[in-house]
């Protein structure tokens, strides 16, 4: 990459910030980890990470004004990448332990517990991206690393990548400036590194 793209990893109190920061830097980005909404708005790309519970992540995003930044970026066709719970909060709602939490509503649908013999879904799994997906160029058929108990089953109106664990679920989505993954590209070795490089090329 001739010119380093600026990327903000949104710090709203969720874990896994540093591994995302390191992976993006290795992929060629100039990365800042911050809760500053102005920096998040100005960067070439915004990454919304997420680990843990849907409700706790939404509370953290609300506390730093992250929802407004995500919506404004997408309205301006400016790239956003959600990772793990950072993908889940893009949907209309999440249901955990009988509690329903309103999400950012960027994507239609809800996030619910996986119906599988073993939960959480933890480890490497293959994904099936749509033909010609720019994000998965060069890593079609590769395995990515997952750690989650909840997922969206589909993402109407978005180009959806699927995986199976007990049932089929949405492993990644692409729609205009919006990209999101249920898996952790920053923990997915060479395949994840290529995925992040593909995303950076789109900025």
Secondary structure, DSSP 8 states (H G I E B T S, - for coil): --S--EEEEE-SS-S-HHHHHHHHHHTT-EEEEE--HHHHHHSSEEEE---S-HHHHHHHHHHTTHHHHHHHHHHTT--EEEETHHHHTTEEEEEETTEEEE---SEEEEEEE--SSSSSEEEEEE-B--TT-STTTT-TT-EEEEEESEEES--TTSEEEEEESSSEEEEEEEETTEEEESS-GGGSHHHHHHHHHHHHHT-
